[in-house]
């Protein structure tokens, strides 16, 4: 089970933003939910880029810490996306 922990934490980098984005949508149609899931996927990719940058700067680190970096980066992307959405509206 411990070898699955980094993978599960990285998966949380998609599931947490997806839950936040779906919850904040007013309309719950299939198209809106799909759009939210796609944005959550892009946020996870942003988290992977954030984690990759930190890994390059910090050097070798444990796999669990790298996965936590992915989640933190994905949450930063969600916060930025929500901020831009409010600013635009």
Secondary structure, 3 states (H helix, E strand, C coil): CCCCHHHHHHHHHHHHHHHHHHHHCCCCCHHHHHHHHHHHHHHHHHHHHHHHHHHHHHCCCCHHHHHHHHHHHHHHHHHHHHHHHHHHC
